[in-house]
């Protein structure tokens, strides 16, 4: 039906390999997105704290 012989273990193994590779790539992409989001939030939080702790931009004078 789909061009694959269900009794062919080599094809079955190849299909499973492709499936697992795609799944791992999706997981890696999602973890990278989460990581980037966490890093961005931490940077913004750090800037917010810095701004709150430095009255009248004293910390930013050259």
VOMI-658053 format. One record per atom (N, C-alpha, C): y, z, x; atom name; residue in one letter. Coordinates in steps of 0.05 Angstrom, whole numbers, plus 32768, in hexadecimal, padded with zeros to 4 digits. Atoms other than C-alpha are relative to their C-alpha. Example, Ala and Ser with C-alpha at 12.3 -4.5 7.8 and 13.67 -1.06 7.14 Angstrom:
BEGIN
<<7FE8; 8000; 8012>; "N"; "A">
<<7FA6; 809C; 80F6>; "CA"; "A">
<<8018; 8000; 8012>; "C"; "A">
<<7FE8; 7FFF; 7FF0>; "N"; "S">
<<7FEB; 808F; 8111>; "CA"; "S">
<<8016; 800E; 7FF1>; "C"; "S">
***
This chain:
BEGIN
<<7FE8; 8000; 8010>; "N"; "X">
<<8000; 8000; 8000>; "CA"; "X">
<<8019; 8000; 8011>; "C"; "X">
<<7FE8; 7FFE; 7FF0>; "N"; "X">
<<8033; 8015; 8034>; "CA"; "X">
<<7FFC; 7FF3; 801C>; "C"; "X">
<<8005; 800E; 7FE7>; "N"; "X">
<<8014; 7FEC; 806D>; "CA"; "X">
<<7FF2; 8012; 8014>; "C"; "X">
<<800D; 7FEE; 7FEE>; "N"; "X">
<<7FF2; 8029; 808C>; "CA"; "X">
<<7FE4; 8006; 7FF6>; "C"; "X">
<<801B; 7FF9; 8007>; "N"; "X">
<<7FA8; 8037; 808D>; "CA"; "X">
<<7FFD; 801E; 8002>; "C"; "X">
<<8002; 7FE3; 8001>; "N"; "X">
<<7F9E; 807F; 8078>; "CA"; "X">
<<7FE9; 800B; 8011>; "C"; "X">
<<8017; 7FF7; 7FEF>; "N"; "X">
<<7F5D; 8082; 80A0>; "CA"; "X">
<<8005; 7FFC; 801D>; "C"; "X">
<<7FFA; 8005; 7FE4>; "N"; "X">
<<7F7E; 806E; 80E1>; "CA"; "X">
<<800E; 8018; 800D>; "C"; "X">
<<7FF4; 7FE8; 7FF5>; "N"; "X">
<<7F89; 80AE; 8108>; "CA"; "X">
<<8017; 7FFB; 8014>; "C"; "X">
<<7FEB; 8007; 7FEE>; "N"; "X">
<<7FB5; 808B; 813C>; "CA"; "X">
<<801A; 7FFB; 7FF0>; "C"; "X">
<<7FE8; 8006; 8010>; "N"; "X">
<<7FE5; 8072; 8106>; "CA"; "X">
<<800A; 801A; 7FF3>; "C"; "X">
<<7FF9; 7FE7; 800C>; "N"; "X">
<<7FE3; 80B6; 80E4>; "CA"; "X">
<<800F; 8012; 8014>; "C"; "X">
<<7FF3; 7FF0; 7FEB>; "N"; "X">
<<7FF5; 80D8; 8125>; "CA"; "X">
<<801C; 7FF5; 8007>; "C"; "X">
<<7FE6; 800C; 7FFB>; "N"; "X">
<<802D; 80A6; 8132>; "CA"; "X">
<<8014; 8006; 7FEA>; "C"; "X">
<<7FEF; 7FFA; 8017>; "N"; "X">
<<8049; 80B1; 80EC>; "CA"; "X">
<<800A; 801D; 8001>; "C"; "X">
<<7FF9; 7FE4; 7FFF>; "N"; "X">
<<8048; 80FC; 80F5>; "CA"; "X">
<<8013; 8005; 8017>; "C"; "X">
<<7FEE; 7FFD; 7FE9>; "N"; "X">
<<8069; 80F6; 813A>; "CA"; "X">
<<801C; 7FF7; 7FF8>; "C"; "X">
<<7FE5; 800A; 8009>; "N"; "X">
<<80A2; 80CD; 811C>; "CA"; "X">
<<800C; 8014; 7FED>; "C"; "X">
<<7FF6; 7FED; 8014>; "N"; "X">
<<80A9; 80FE; 80E2>; "CA"; "X">
<<800B; 8019; 800E>; "C"; "X">
<<7FF8; 7FE8; 7FF2>; "N"; "X">
<<80AC; 813A; 8111>; "CA"; "X">
<<8019; 7FFB; 8012>; "C"; "X">
<<7FE8; 8007; 7FF0>; "N"; "X">
<<80DE; 8117; 8140>; "CA"; "X">
<<8019; 7FFF; 7FEF>; "C"; "X">
<<7FEA; 8002; 8012>; "N"; "X">
<<810B; 8107; 8106>; "CA"; "X">
<<8009; 801C; 7FF6>; "C"; "X">
<<7FFA; 7FE5; 8009>; "N"; "X">
<<8106; 814E; 80EC>; "CA"; "X">
<<800E; 8011; 8015>; "C"; "X">
<<7FF4; 7FF2; 7FEA>; "N"; "X">
<<8117; 816B; 8130>; "CA"; "X">
<<801D; 7FF7; 8005>; "C"; "X">
<<7FE5; 800A; 7FFC>; "N"; "X">
<<8153; 813D; 8137>; "CA"; "X">
<<8013; 800A; 7FEA>; "C"; "X">
<<7FEF; 7FF5; 8015>; "N"; "X">
<<816D; 8153; 80F3>; "CA"; "X">
<<8006; 801E; 8004>; "C"; "X">
<<7FFB; 7FE4; 7FFA>; "N"; "X">
<<8164; 819C; 8106>; "CA"; "X">
<<8013; 8004; 8016>; "C"; "X">
<<7FEE; 7FFE; 7FEA>; "N"; "X">
<<8187; 8192; 8148>; "CA"; "X">
<<801D; 7FFA; 7FF7>; "C"; "X">
<<7FE6; 8007; 800A>; "N"; "X">
<<81C1; 8170; 8125>; "CA"; "X">
<<800C; 8016; 7FEF>; "C"; "X">
<<7FF6; 7FEB; 8011>; "N"; "X">
<<81C7; 81A8; 80F2>; "CA"; "X">
<<8007; 8019; 8011>; "C"; "X">
<<7FFA; 7FEA; 7FEE>; "N"; "X">
<<81C4; 81DE; 8128>; "CA"; "X">
<<8019; 7FFB; 8010>; "C"; "X">
<<7FE8; 8007; 7FF1>; "N"; "X">
<<81F9; 81BA; 8150>; "CA"; "X">
<<8019; 8003; 7FEE>; "C"; "X">
<<7FEA; 7FFD; 8012>; "N"; "X">
<<8226; 81B7; 8113>; "CA"; "X">
<<8006; 801D; 7FFB>; "C"; "X">
<<7FFC; 7FE3; 8004>; "N"; "X">
<<821C; 8201; 8106>; "CA"; "X">
<<800C; 800D; 8019>; "C"; "X">
<<7FF5; 7FF5; 7FE7>; "N"; "X">
<<8229; 8211; 814F>; "CA"; "X">
<<801D; 7FF9; 8004>; "C"; "X">
<<7FE4; 8009; 7FFE>; "N"; "X">
<<8269; 81E8; 8150>; "CA"; "X">
<<8012; 8010; 7FED>; "C"; "X">
<<7FF1; 7FF1; 8014>; "N"; "X">
<<8280; 820B; 8111>; "CA"; "X">
<<8005; 801D; 8008>; "C"; "X">
<<7FFE; 7FE4; 7FF6>; "N"; "X">
<<8272; 8250; 812D>; "CA"; "X">
<<8014; 8002; 8017>; "C"; "X">
<<7FEE; 8000; 7FE9>; "N"; "X">
<<8296; 8240; 816E>; "CA"; "X">
<<801D; 7FFC; 7FF6>; "C"; "X">
<<7FE5; 8005; 800A>; "N"; "X">
<<82D3; 8224; 8148>; "CA"; "X">
<<800B; 8019; 7FF2>; "C"; "X">
<<7FF7; 7FE8; 800E>; "N"; "X">
<<82D6; 8262; 811B>; "CA"; "X">
<<8006; 8016; 8014>; "C"; "X">
<<7FFA; 7FEB; 7FEC>; "N"; "X">
<<82D2; 8290; 8158>; "CA"; "X">
<<801A; 7FFB; 800F>; "C"; "X">
<<7FE7; 8007; 7FF3>; "N"; "X">
<<830A; 826B; 817B>; "CA"; "X">
<<8018; 8006; 7FEE>; "C"; "X">
<<7FEA; 7FFB; 8013>; "N"; "X">
<<8336; 826E; 813D>; "CA"; "X">
<<8004; 801E; 7FFC>; "C"; "X">
<<7FFE; 7FE3; 8003>; "N"; "X">
<<8326; 82B8; 8134>; "CA"; "X">
<<800D; 800C; 8019>; "C"; "X">
<<7FF4; 7FF6; 7FE7>; "N"; "X">
<<8338; 82C4; 817D>; "CA"; "X">
<<801E; 7FFB; 8001>; "C"; "X">
<<7FE3; 8006; 8001>; "N"; "X">
<<837B; 82A1; 8175>; "CA"; "X">
<<800E; 8012; 7FEB>; "C"; "X">
<<7FF4; 7FEF; 8015>; "N"; "X">
<<8388; 82C9; 8135>; "CA"; "X">
<<8005; 801C; 800B>; "C"; "X">
<<7FFE; 7FE6; 7FF4>; "N"; "X">
<<837B; 830A; 8159>; "CA"; "X">
<<8016; 8001; 8015>; "C"; "X">
<<7FEC; 8002; 7FEB>; "N"; "X">
<<83A6; 82F5; 8194>; "CA"; "X">
<<801C; 8000; 7FF4>; "C"; "X">
<<7FE6; 8002; 800D>; "N"; "X">
<<83E0; 82E3; 8166>; "CA"; "X">
<<8007; 801B; 7FF3>; "C"; "X">
<<7FFA; 7FE6; 800D>; "N"; "X">
<<83DA; 8325; 8140>; "CA"; "X">
<<8007; 8015; 8015>; "C"; "X">
<<7FFC; 7FEB; 7FEC>; "N"; "X">
<<83D8; 834E; 8180>; "CA"; "X">
<<8018; 7FFB; 8012>; "C"; "X">
<<7FE9; 8007; 7FEE>; "N"; "X">
<<8413; 832B; 81A3>; "CA"; "X">
<<8019; 7FFD; 7FEF>; "C"; "X">
<<7FE8; 8002; 8010>; "N"; "X">
<<8454; 833C; 8180>; "CA"; "X">
<<8014; 7FED; 800C>; "C"; "X">
<<7FEA; 8012; 7FF8>; "N"; "X">
<<848C; 8309; 8183>; "CA"; "X">
<<7FF8; 7FED; 8016>; "C"; "X">
<<8009; 8013; 7FEC>; "N"; "X">
<<8462; 82DA; 81AD>; "CA"; "X">
<<8004; 8008; 801D>; "C"; "X">
<<7FFD; 7FF6; 7FE4>; "N"; "X">
<<8469; 8306; 81EB>; "CA"; "X">
<<7FEA; 7FF5; 8011>; "C"; "X">
<<8017; 8009; 7FF0>; "N"; "X">
<<8424; 82F0; 8201>; "CA"; "X">
<<8002; 7FE2; 8007>; "C"; "X">
<<7FFF; 801D; 7FFC>; "N"; "X">
<<8439; 82A7; 81FF>; "CA"; "X">
<<8018; 7FF8; 8012>; "C"; "X">
<<7FE8; 8006; 7FEF>; "N"; "X">
<<8479; 82AC; 822A>; "CA"; "X">
<<7FF6; 7FF8; 801C>; "C"; "X">
<<8008; 8009; 7FE5>; "N"; "X">
<<8474; 8287; 826D>; "CA"; "X">
<<8010; 800F; 8014>; "C"; "X">
***
